[in-house]
Amino acid sequence: PFVIVCNHQASLDLMGMVEVIPERCVPIAKRELLYLGTVGWACWLSGIIFIDRHRRDAAIEVISRTASAMRRENVR
């Protein structure tokens, strides 16, 4: 298992990240991306798990459930 952290600086960086992220990888992103029009829809449709950074307890719960599911399904 491993963690890849991408701190992209522009919209075009997303296309590069898609090329380097391995198969069976679980992407997690900040919830604000949901509101970027077609980018938000594409993120949602691709199965990205969104974290609400303004609600710490909710974010921790989502990350905890995601980690449990990742271990159970043997994904990265």
Beta strands, then each sheet from edge to edge (+ up, - down):
strand 1: 28-30
strand 2: 49-51
sheet 1: 1+ 2+
end
